[in-house]
Amino acid sequence: MKFLVVQKVKREVPMEKWAKFLPLQFKYFDELEKQKILEVTYHLIGQQGSMLVVNVDSDEMLSRVIGEDPMFFHMDREIYPLTSRENHEKRIRKILGQ
C-alpha cells in the first residue's frame, strides 16, 4: 500500500528545536530508504516541509513509520492513500460497466 505524506513544520516550532530534530529526521529517512519503505522524498520549495511516498503492508506499519519520525510532534501532516493509474482505470471501467 502506498501513501503520499505531505508534512510541514509547525510555525510555532522554535528554530533551536527544528535545528536539533531535522538532522535526526534525515537519518531516519535514510534508514527507511534502505528498508525500501520510503520510495521517494522531496523538499517542498519555499516551505519547511517535505513530500514522501511510503510503501507499507498495513495501516499499522504506516502508523509506526509516521509515529517514529523524530519530527512527529513538530509537524502537521496530510496523508493520502495512492493507487496506480491502471488500477484506477480498471475500477472506473467496472463502475461504468465496460
C-alpha positions in Angstrom: 0.0 0.0 0.0 1.4 3.3 -1.0 0.7 6.6 0.7 1.5 10.2 -0.1 2.6 12.1 3.1 2.8 15.8 2.9 4.3 17.3 6.1 5.1 20.8 7.1 6.9 22.1 10.2 4.5 23.8 12.5 5.1 27.6 12.5 5.4 27.8 16.3 8.4 25.4 16.4 11.5 27.3 17.7 14.5 27.3 15.3 16.6 25.6 18.0 14.2 22.6 18.1 13.9 22.5 14.4 17.7 22.5 14.0 18.1 19.7 16.6 15.5 17.3 15.1 15.9 17.9 11.4 19.2 16.0 11.1 17.7 13.1 13.1 14.8 13.1 10.6 17.2 13.0 7.7 18.9 10.0 9.3 15.5 8.3 9.8 14.6 8.8 6.2 17.9 7.3 5.1 17.1 4.2 7.1 13.6 3.9 5.7 15.0 4.2 2.2 17.4 1.3 2.9 14.4 -0.7 4.1 12.6 0.1 0.8 9.7 1.7 2.9 10.4 5.2 1.7 10.2 5.3 -2.1 10.8 9.0 -2.7 11.3 12.2 -0.7 11.1 15.7 -1.9 11.6 19.0 -0.2 8.7 21.5 -0.7 10.4 24.5 -2.1 9.7 27.7 -0.2 8.3 25.8 2.7 9.7 24.0 5.7 8.3 20.6 4.7 8.5 17.5 2.6 6.6 15.1 0.5 7.1 11.4 0.9 5.8 8.3 -0.8 5.7 5.5 1.7 5.2 1.8 0.7 3.9 -0.3 3.6 1.9 -3.5 4.1 -0.6 -2.1 6.5 -2.0 0.9 8.2 -0.3 -0.3 11.4 3.0 -0.1 9.6 2.2 3.4 8.3 1.3 4.5 11.8 4.7 3.2 13.1 6.6 5.0 10.3 4.9 8.3 11.0 5.0 7.9 14.8 8.7 7.1 14.9 9.6 10.2 12.9 11.9 12.4 15.1 9.9 15.4 14.0 6.5 13.8 14.7 5.3 16.3 17.3 6.6 19.3 15.4 4.9 18.7 12.0 1.4 18.9 10.5 0.7 16.1 8.1 -1.8 15.2 5.4 -1.8 11.5 4.3 -3.4 10.2 1.1 -3.7 6.6 0.0 -2.4 6.0 -3.5 -3.3 3.7 -6.3 -1.8 3.3 -9.8 -3.5 4.8 -12.8 -4.0 1.3 -14.2 -5.9 0.2 -11.0 -7.9 3.4 -11.0 -8.9 2.9 -14.7 -9.9 -0.7 -14.0 -12.2 0.4 -11.2 -13.8 3.2 -13.2 -14.4 0.8 -16.1 -16.1 -1.6 -13.7 -18.2 1.1 -12.3 -19.2 2.2 -15.8 -19.9 -1.4 -16.8 -17.3 -1.5 -19.5 
